[in-house]
């Protein structure tokens, strides 16, 4: 039997006058929800007996969809396994179901990647005319929009799914869509809400959908509690908790923990309320629900801070920040960010240009063929014209070879430029984004002194970013004809701290100490932005590979009226073969690696050093760190 995939999302349910209670509803499939654990175990134990590949993919997707209500990482694992097989079989339905599951597993971890998978699944469902799943994915996208606080777009997608679901023969999906309409649309009248509530509940009862029945029971418990029958409301909510546990619906259990925590705190039973919050936090961590983990960490932090219990408050704040950092790293690791989409857009443009170029080549070849036939006729009649024609052809060939080489160099340069920007500008902008996020998200928690420190850090990082762009522009100019190298007097004790300003936060996180062993007033004659670029990339490598609590030592000495700068770290070091390749990055090296900018930036640094008439190299030993050298920099003797 085909199925629609599920999704877990949280958002405000109703704005009750007593409680700031939050309900989270899950997007369930058409079939009745039995015990999650029992169903998963049954499918896993029987999957090796399945011989039919299509059915095998369907079962993998079924396990994935059940797992998201238990261990979310299992949802991603089975979905990726199902997608790989479905792609090999060219089984579109299986691919779309797996994409939907992958999107679910990325919600609140990487919403950008989740949206991509939802849209890919929607495109496939439309191509195979699977209207039920089209409605379902439209609803999923709407709920995802709600998570991203775009309520206008969320309602547009939810109501689009609601209207399309009216024509479905199998109406179980409408109960789910209706529950989302009730939850997201805060402008519904009481009459409209009750009408939708009754319709959704009737459908859930018709199909014996335990998950949705629990949702409607939670709403009823809140209504009873707010009507004044508090003990009865608590009893119903406790019963829902036990029911969810018996079905293996771990996500629903966390919902109940949050609800009971809110209720007991509202009833001034503080200890019981906090205990339920902590149970929810522990279950969220165990089963992999980052959205709940963040919510509960923040609630516990706010509670303890408001009651001046700062040790506990700081503990939960550390949990909150650590989880945000994990989510940020997962987003970066996925490889889906704005730079990827910019590069993909450039690739699409290049494909279009190639397509147009191929058409022009075909047309040109046709013309050349006609011209060649005409010229052969002329050559047949005149040996002198044949010689002239040969000379012309040779010249055309030389021009074509020259133009092709120039185009290759231009394309190589442009690709290098994109990679450098993606590599070197990432550090300052990551700093700006992080500081802005802290300022915007936790502004009420900051002292005036902390706010001023954050703004000062933002200002400094922004200014250094502009300085980096100036250096990059100078390098671009150096690649063009007519560039004139103009050195200036530079004080190393000022230049090196400026280059290191991009990495102060990263060094502070790792407790790395920067030792600057440069004699006062040591001055050199060099191009400011090129030397900054070279030192910055060496400091980037030193910071990246230094161990925690390590030391980066920068020194210099004179040799034949020239300065040698040494930058040493305490990293793991590298083999001599790797050292020999550090400054020799080429297209095949950096186009097929995950860290495209790093090796390329060192190669560009090497080119800049040649322009300035200096030399850079490195020495390293496994277990004893790496030392980068910049030698031959003219000393300022004035």
C-alpha positions in Angstrom: 0.0 0.0 0.0 1.4 3.4 -0.9 1.9 5.9 1.9 2.4 9.6 2.6 5.4 10.5 4.7 5.4 12.2 8.1 6.9 15.3 9.5 7.3 16.7 13.1 7.0 20.4 13.5 6.3 22.7 16.5 4.4 26.0 16.6 1.8 27.7 18.9 -1.5 25.9 19.0 -4.0 28.3 20.6 -3.5 31.5 22.5 -5.2 30.4 25.8 -5.6 33.1 28.4 -3.9 31.1 31.2 -1.1 29.2 29.6 1.6 29.9 27.0 1.3 26.2 26.1 2.8 24.8 22.9 1.5 21.8 21.0 3.5 20.1 18.3 1.6 18.0 15.7 3.1 15.4 13.5 2.3 14.9 9.9 1.2 11.3 9.8 0.5 8.9 6.9 -2.7 7.5 5.6 -2.5 4.2 7.6 -3.5 3.7 11.2 -0.7 4.3 13.7 0.1 1.2 15.8 3.0 0.8 18.3 6.0 2.5 16.7 8.6 0.1 18.2 6.6 -3.0 17.4 6.0 -2.0 13.8 9.6 -1.0 13.3 10.9 -4.3 14.8 8.5 -6.3 12.7 9.5 -4.6 9.4 13.3 -4.8 10.2 13.0 -8.5 11.0 11.2 -9.3 7.8 12.9 -7.0 5.3 15.6 -9.6 4.5 12.9 -11.9 3.2 11.6 -9.4 0.6 12.7 -10.4 -3.0 10.9 -7.7 -4.9 13.1 -4.6 -5.2 10.2 -2.1 -5.4 8.5 -3.5 -2.3 11.9 -3.5 -0.6 12.2 0.3 -1.2 8.7 0.8 0.0 9.5 -1.0 3.3 12.7 1.0 3.8 10.7 4.2 3.4 8.0 2.9 5.8 10.7 2.2 8.4 12.1 5.7 7.8 8.7 7.3 8.3 8.0 5.4 11.5 11.5 6.1 12.9 11.1 9.9 12.8 8.6 9.6 15.7 11.3 7.6 17.6 14.9 8.0 16.6 15.2 10.8 14.0 18.7 9.7 12.8 17.2 6.4 11.8 14.7 8.2 9.6 17.6 9.7 7.6 19.5 6.5 7.4 16.7 4.4 6.0 15.6 7.2 3.7 19.0 7.6 2.1 19.3 3.8 1.7 15.9 3.7 0.0 16.7 6.6 -2.3 20.0 5.0 -3.5 18.1 1.8 -4.5 15.1 3.7 -6.0 17.4 5.8 -8.2 19.1 2.6 -9.5 15.7 1.2 -10.2 14.4 4.5 -11.7 11.5 4.1 -9.3 10.1 7.7 -9.0 7.6 7.1 -6.3 10.3 5.5 -4.1 12.7 8.4 -4.8 10.0 11.0 -3.9 9.1 9.2 -0.6 12.7 9.0 0.4 13.2 12.7 -0.4 10.2 13.6 1.7 11.7 11.5 4.6 15.1 13.2 4.2 13.4 16.6 4.3 11.7 15.5 7.6 14.9 14.5 9.2 16.5 17.9 8.4 13.7 20.0 9.9 15.1 22.3 12.5 18.6 21.0 11.7 19.0 22.5 8.2 15.7 24.0 7.0 17.3 25.2 3.8 18.2 21.7 2.9 14.8 20.4 4.1 13.0 22.9 1.7 15.2 21.6 -1.2 14.2 18.0 -0.6 10.5 18.9 -0.2 10.5 20.7 -3.5 12.3 17.9 -5.3 9.7 15.4 -3.9 6.8 17.7 -4.9 8.1 17.9 -8.5 8.2 14.1 -8.8 4.8 13.6 -7.2 3.3 16.1 -9.7 5.1 14.3 -12.6 3.5 10.9 -11.6 0.1 12.6 -10.8 0.1 11.5 -7.1 -2.4 14.1 -5.9 -2.5 12.7 -2.3 1.2 13.2 -1.8 1.1 16.5 -3.7 -1.3 17.7 -1.0 0.8 16.3 1.7 4.1 17.9 0.6 2.4 21.2 0.0 1.3 21.0 3.7 4.8 20.0 4.8 6.2 23.1 3.0 3.6 25.3 4.7 4.5 23.9 8.1 8.2 24.4 7.4 7.5 28.0 6.4 5.8 28.4 9.8 9.0 27.1 11.5 10.9 29.8 9.7 8.4 32.5 11.0 7.0 33.2 7.5 3.3 32.9 8.5 2.0 34.5 5.3 3.7 31.9 3.0 2.9 29.1 5.5 -0.9 29.8 5.3 -0.7 30.1 1.5 0.7 26.6 1.2 -1.5 25.1 3.9 -4.7 26.4 2.3 -3.5 25.3 -1.1 -3.2 21.8 0.3 -6.6 22.2 2.1 -8.4 23.1 -1.2 -6.7 20.4 -3.2 -7.5 17.7 -0.6 -11.3 18.3 -1.1 -11.1 16.3 -4.4 -9.3 13.3 -2.9 -11.2 10.0 -2.7 -9.3 9.0 0.4 -9.8 11.8 2.8 -7.6 10.8 5.7 -5.0 13.4 4.7 -7.7 16.1 5.3 -7.7 15.4 9.0 -4.0 16.2 9.1 -4.3 19.3 6.9 -7.2 20.6 9.1 -5.1 20.1 12.3 -2.4 22.3 10.7 -5.0 24.9 9.6 -6.3 25.1 13.1 -2.8 25.4 14.6 -1.2 27.9 12.2 -4.1 30.3 11.3 -4.5 32.4 14.4 -7.2 34.6 12.8 -9.8 31.8 12.6 -13.1 32.6 14.2 -14.3 30.4 17.0 -17.1 29.1 14.8 -14.8 28.2 12.0 -12.3 26.6 14.4 -15.0 24.4 15.9 -16.3 23.4 12.5 -12.8 22.4 11.4 -12.1 20.7 14.7 -15.2 18.5 14.4 -14.5 17.6 10.8 -10.9 16.7 11.5 -11.8 14.6 14.6 -14.5 12.7 12.7 -12.0 11.7 10.0 -9.4 10.7 12.6 -12.0 8.5 14.3 -13.1 7.1 11.0 -9.6 5.8 10.2 -8.7 5.1 13.8 -5.6 7.3 13.5 -4.2 7.1 17.0 -1.6 9.9 16.5 -4.2 12.5 15.4 -6.7 11.3 18.0 -4.0 12.1 20.6 -3.6 15.6 19.1 -7.4 16.3 19.4 -7.4 14.9 22.9 -4.6 17.3 23.8 -6.6 20.2 22.5 -9.6 19.0 24.6 -7.4 18.7 27.7 -6.4 22.3 27.3 -9.9 23.5 26.8 -11.0 21.7 30.0 -8.1 23.0 32.0 -8.7 26.6 30.9 -12.4 26.2 31.6 -11.5 25.7 35.3 -11.5 21.9 35.6 -7.7 21.8 36.2 -7.4 18.4 37.8 -9.5 16.8 35.0 -7.3 18.5 32.4 -4.1 17.3 34.1 -5.5 13.7 34.3 -6.3 13.7 30.5 -2.9 15.1 29.7 -1.2 12.4 31.9 -3.3 9.7 30.2 -2.1 11.0 26.7 1.5 10.7 27.9 1.1 7.0 28.9 -0.7 6.3 25.6 2.1 7.9 23.6 4.6 5.9 25.5 2.8 2.6 24.8 2.7 3.5 21.0 6.3 4.3 20.9 5.6 7.9 19.9 8.6 9.5 21.6 7.9 12.9 19.9 4.4 13.0 21.4 5.8 12.2 24.8 8.0 15.3 24.7 4.9 17.3 23.7 3.2 16.0 26.8 6.2 16.7 29.0 6.1 20.3 27.8 2.3 20.6 28.3 2.4 19.1 31.8 5.4 21.3 32.6 3.4 24.4 31.6 0.4 23.3 33.5 2.2 22.6 36.8 4.2 25.9 36.6 0.9 27.7 36.0 -0.5 25.9 39.0 2.5 27.1 41.0 3.8 23.5 41.5 7.2 24.6 40.4 9.2 21.5 41.1 6.8 19.2 39.2 6.8 21.6 36.3 10.6 21.8 36.1 10.8 18.0 36.4 8.6 17.6 33.4 10.7 20.1 31.4 13.9 18.2 32.3 12.3 14.9 31.3 11.4 16.5 28.0 14.9 17.8 27.5 16.5 14.4 28.3 14.1 12.6 25.9 14.8 15.2 23.2 18.5 14.6 23.5 18.1 10.9 23.5 15.9 10.6 20.5 17.3 13.5 18.4 14.7 16.3 18.5 16.8 19.6 18.3 13.8 21.8 18.1 12.5 20.6 21.5 16.0 20.6 23.0 16.4 24.3 22.1 12.9 25.2 23.3 13.3 23.4 26.7 16.9 24.7 27.3 15.7 28.2 26.7 12.7 27.8 29.0 14.8 26.3 31.8 17.4 29.1 31.4 14.7 31.8 31.5 13.1 30.3 34.6 16.3 30.0 36.6 17.5 33.4 35.5 14.1 35.0 36.6 14.5 33.4 40.0 18.2 34.5 40.3 19.5 31.0 40.3 22.4 31.9 38.1 24.4 28.6 38.3 21.5 26.6 36.9 20.7 29.4 34.4 24.3 29.4 33.1 24.2 25.6 32.8 21.1 25.6 30.6 22.4 28.5 28.6 25.6 26.5 27.8 23.4 23.6 26.6 21.4 26.0 24.4 24.5 27.5 22.9 26.2 24.1 22.4 23.1 22.8 20.5 23.0 25.9 18.3 26.6 25.4 17.5 26.0 21.7 16.5 23.1 22.8 14.3 25.3 25.4 12.7 28.1 22.9 12.0 25.6 20.4 10.5 24.3 23.1 8.2 27.8 24.0 7.0 28.7 20.3 6.7 25.7 19.7 4.4 27.3 21.9 1.8 24.0 23.7 1.1 24.4 27.4 1.6 24.1 30.6 -0.4 27.5 30.1 -2.0 26.5 26.7 -3.3 23.4 28.2 -4.9 25.4 31.0 -6.4 27.9 28.5 -7.9 25.1 26.3 -9.1 23.5 29.3 -10.8 26.9 30.0 -12.5 27.0 26.4 -13.6 23.6 26.8 -15.1 24.7 29.9 -17.0 27.8 28.1 -18.2 25.6 25.2 -19.5 23.4 27.6 -21.4 26.5 29.3 -22.9 27.9 25.9 -23.9 24.5 25.0 -25.5 24.5 28.3 -27.5 28.2 27.8 -28.3 27.5 24.2 -29.6 24.8 25.6 -31.8 27.1 28.2 -33.2 29.8 25.6 -33.7 27.4 23.4 -35.7 26.4 26.4 -37.8 30.0 27.5 -38.2 31.0 23.9 -39.3 28.2 23.9 -41.8 29.4 27.2 -43.2 33.0 26.0 -43.2 32.0 22.9 -45.1 30.3 24.9 -47.8 33.2 27.3 -47.9 35.7 24.4 -48.1 33.9 22.9 -51.0 33.9 26.2 -52.8 37.6 26.7 -52.0 38.4 23.1 -53.1 36.9 24.0 -56.5 39.0 27.1 -56.7 42.1 25.2 -55.6 41.5 22.7 -58.3 41.7 25.5 -60.8 44.6 27.5 -59.3 47.7 26.3 -57.4 48.5 29.9 -56.4 45.2 30.3 -54.7 45.7 27.0 -53.0 48.9 28.3 -51.4 47.2 31.5 -50.3 44.3 29.5 -48.8 46.8 27.4 -46.9 48.4 30.4 -45.3 45.0 31.8 -44.3 44.0 28.6 -42.7 47.2 28.5 -40.7 46.6 32.0 -39.4 43.1 31.1 -38.5 44.3 28.1 -36.6 46.9 30.2 -34.6 44.2 32.7 -33.8 41.8 30.0 -32.6 44.5 28.4 -30.5 45.3 31.7 -28.9 41.7 32.6 -28.2 41.0 29.2 -26.7 44.0 29.5 -24.4 42.9 33.0 -23.4 39.4 31.6 -22.6 40.8 28.8 -20.6 43.0 31.2 -18.6 40.0 33.5 -18.0 37.8 30.6 -16.8 40.6 29.3 -14.6 41.1 32.8 -13.1 37.3 33.3 -12.5 37.0 29.9 -10.8 40.0 30.7 -8.6 38.5 34.0 -7.7 35.2 32.4 -6.6 37.1 29.8 -4.5 39.3 32.5 -2.8 36.2 34.5 -1.9 34.4 31.3 -0.6 37.5 30.5 1.5 38.9 33.7 2.9 35.8 35.8 3.3 33.9 33.0 5.1 35.8 33.6 8.4 34.9 37.3 8.9 31.4 36.9 7.7 30.9 33.9 10.0 32.0 36.1 12.9 29.6 38.9 11.9 26.7 36.4 11.5 27.4 34.8 14.9 27.7 38.1 16.7 24.6 39.5 15.0 22.7 36.3 16.0 23.7 36.7 19.6 22.7 40.4 19.6 19.4 39.8 17.9 18.4 36.6 19.7 19.5 37.4 23.2 19.5 41.2 23.3 17.3 41.2 26.4 19.9 39.0 28.2 22.9 41.2 27.5 24.3 44.0 29.7 25.0 47.4 28.1 28.7 46.6 28.4 28.3 43.3 26.5 26.2 45.1 23.8 29.0 47.7 23.3 31.6 44.9 23.1 29.6 43.0 20.5 29.1 46.2 18.4 32.8 47.0 18.7 33.7 43.5 17.5 31.2 43.8 14.6 32.7 47.1 13.6 36.3 45.8 13.7 35.5 42.6 11.8 33.6 44.6 9.1 36.5 47.0 8.7 39.0 44.1 8.4 36.7 42.5 5.8 36.9 45.6 3.7 40.7 45.5 4.0 40.6 41.9 2.8 38.6 42.8 -0.2 41.1 45.6 -1.0 43.9 42.9 -1.0 41.8 40.7 -3.2 41.3 43.5 -5.7 45.0 44.2 -5.7 45.7 40.5 -6.6 43.0 40.7 -9.4 44.8 43.8 -10.8 48.1 41.9 -10.7 46.6 39.3 -13.0 45.8 41.9 -15.6 48.1 43.6 -18.1 49.6 46.9 -17.1 49.9 46.2 -13.3 52.7 48.1 -11.6 54.1 46.8 -8.3 54.4 49.6 -5.8 55.8 48.7 -2.3 55.4 50.9 0.8 56.9 51.0 4.3 55.2 48.6 6.6 55.7 48.0 10.4 55.5 44.3 11.1 54.3 44.8 14.7 51.2 46.5 13.3 50.7 44.5 10.1 50.7 41.0 11.7 48.0 41.8 14.4 45.9 43.3 11.6 46.2 40.0 9.6 45.4 38.0 12.7 42.3 40.0 13.6 40.1 37.6 11.4 41.1 34.6 13.7 40.9 36.1 17.2 37.5 34.5 18.0 38.5 31.1 16.6 41.8 31.3 18.6 39.9 32.3 21.7 37.6 29.3 21.4 40.6 27.0 21.2 42.5 29.0 23.8 45.3 29.4 21.4 48.1 31.9 22.4 49.7 34.2 19.8 53.3 35.0 20.6 54.7 37.9 18.5 58.5 38.0 18.7 59.2 40.9 16.4 61.7 43.7 17.3 60.0 47.1 17.8 59.9 49.3 14.7 61.0 46.5 12.4 59.9 47.9 9.0 59.9 46.3 5.5 59.2 47.5 2.0 56.4 45.5 0.4 52.9 45.7 -1.1 50.6 46.1 1.9 47.6 44.1 0.8 49.6 41.3 -0.8 51.7 40.8 2.3 48.5 40.9 4.4 47.0 38.2 2.2 50.0 36.0 2.5 50.3 36.3 6.3 46.6 35.9 6.8 46.5 32.6 4.9 49.5 31.3 6.9 47.7 32.3 10.2 44.6 30.6 9.0 46.4 27.3 8.6 48.2 27.8 11.9 44.9 28.5 13.7 43.0 25.6 12.0 45.6 22.9 12.8 46.8 24.2 16.2 45.6 22.0 19.2 43.6 23.5 22.0 45.7 25.6 24.4 48.4 25.6 21.7 50.8 28.5 20.8 51.4 30.2 17.4 54.9 31.8 17.5 55.8 34.5 15.0 59.4 35.7 14.8 61.7 37.4 12.3 65.4 37.9 11.6 67.6 39.8 9.2 69.6 38.3 6.4 71.6 40.4 3.9 69.5 43.5 4.6 66.3 41.5 4.0 63.8 40.2 6.5 62.7 36.6 7.1 59.4 36.0 8.9 58.6 32.6 10.5 55.2 31.5 11.6 55.2 28.3 13.7 52.3 26.3 15.0 52.1 23.2 17.3 49.8 21.2 15.1 50.2 17.5 14.0 52.6 18.4 11.2 52.7 16.8 7.8 54.9 14.6 5.6 57.6 16.1 3.3 55.6 15.0 0.2 52.6 17.1 1.4 54.9 20.0 2.2 56.3 19.9 -1.4 52.8 20.2 -2.8 51.5 23.0 -0.6 52.2 25.8 -3.1 51.5 23.9 -6.2 47.7 23.7 -6.3 46.2 23.3 -9.7 42.7 22.7 -11.2 42.6 19.0 -10.5 43.8 19.5 -6.9 41.2 22.1 -5.7 38.2 21.4 -8.0 37.7 17.9 -6.5 38.2 18.7 -2.8 35.8 19.8 0.0 38.2 22.6 1.0 38.5 24.3 -2.3 39.9 27.6 -1.1 42.6 26.5 1.3 45.2 25.0 -1.1 44.4 27.5 -3.8 44.9 30.5 -1.4 48.4 29.2 -0.7 49.1 28.9 -4.4 47.9 32.5 -4.9 50.1 33.6 -2.0 53.0 32.0 -3.8 52.2 34.0 -6.9 51.9 37.2 -4.9 55.3 36.5 -3.3 56.9 36.2 -6.8 55.4 39.5 -7.8 57.0 41.1 -4.7 60.4 39.4 -5.3 60.2 37.3 -2.1 60.0 33.6 -1.5 57.6 31.5 0.8 58.1 28.0 1.9 57.3 25.6 4.8 59.0 23.0 6.9 57.2 20.4 8.9 57.6 17.2 10.9 55.0 14.7 11.9 54.1 15.4 15.6 56.2 18.6 15.7 54.0 21.2 14.0 54.6 23.3 10.8 56.6 26.5 10.2 55.9 28.8 7.3 58.6 31.2 6.1 58.5 34.5 4.1 62.0 35.5 3.1 63.7 38.1 1.1 61.5 41.0 2.1 63.5 44.2 1.7 64.2 46.0 5.0 63.4 49.7 5.2 66.7 51.3 5.8 65.4 54.9 5.9 
